Amino acid sequence: MEISFANKKLAKLLNDEKETLKKYGSDNGRRILMRLSQIAAAANLQELAALPQIRLHQLVANRDEQLSIDVKHPYRLIITAHHEEMPRKEDGGLDWLRITSVLILEITDTH
């Protein structure tokens, strides 16, 4: 899957292993980098969601159309589809099978 970043600062941080480990610590940093590798290796969101440790789920309310991926408590990787037109099912929900490009928005605690 193709990965883009919400801004240059986040791209620089997450594309530099040393900086990621420095900011998030060894354990969380390695898990974040592992999640990025898993996202890149997946063909689409549906394939990514099949990995049990990912716990991919869609958020609601003011985070509608955003998805959360577990890293390690309390961190979550927040992503959204990065397509010109949002891939949707007939019922209006996101079509995870057709989402092949994501935008990393942030790493945060959503709770």
N, C-alpha and C positions, 0 to 999 in steps of 0.2 A: 504494500500500500504506500502511496505517496504521503509524505509528511511535510507540512509547512508549519511555521510558527507565527504567533500573533504579532510579534515584534522582533527587532534585531537583537535586543538585549536577551530575550528568552532563547533565541536561536543560538547566540554566542555561548550562553551558559550550558545549554543542553547538547551542544555539539562539541564541547570540550570536557572530556572525562574528568580531568584534574579539577576543573572549576565546579563541575556537578558534585563531585565527592567533597570538595571543600565547603560548598554551601549547604548540602543536605546531610553530610556525614557519610561515613563509609557504607553502612548498611543501607540506608535510604537511597543514597546516591547510586549504588549498584543496582538496586531494585528499579529505580527510575530508568537507568540506562537499559536494563533488561526489558522493561516494558516498551521502550522505544524500539528496541530490536524486534520484539514480538509484533508490534504494530507494522513495522517495515516488512516483516516476513509474511504477513497475512495478505491474502488477495483482496479481502473486503472485511467489513465490520462483522458480518455474520460468522466468518471463519475465526476472527479474533474472539468473538463472544463464546465460541465453543471451548476455549481454554478455561478450565474451572477457576484457576487462581486469579484471573482477570477481573471477574465480577463486573462486567460491563453493564451499565444500566443508564437509561435516559433520565435526565433530571426534569424537574417540573417548575411551575411558577415563573419567576423572572429568569430562570435558566433553561426555559423551554428550547428544544433543539440542541442542547448541550448534553454530552455524555460523560460519565464518570468511570474511571478505571482505577481499581485499587492499586496502591503502591505498597505502603505499610502504614498502619494507623499512626498518625491521623492524616497522612498525605493521600491525595487523590490527584490523578492526572485528568484534567478537564479538556475535552476535545469537542469539536463540532465537525460536521461534514464540510469539505472544502470543494464544493462544486458550484458552477455558475448557477444552476438551478438545483434546489434541494431534492434529492431522490425520495419520492414518496410512494407509498402503497395506495391502492384505491380508497382505503378507509381514512387516508390523510396522515397515517403514521409514517415514520422514517423507514425507508426500505434499506435495511442493513446490507442486503445482498448487493445492492447497486452502489453503496458508498465505498469508493476505492481510493479516496483522497481525504485526509483529515488535517485539520488545523489545530495545533496544540495551543490552547488558550492560556493555561496556567497550571501550576501545581499548588494545591491548597487543601485546607480542611473545610469541607462543605457542611460539616455538622456543627 
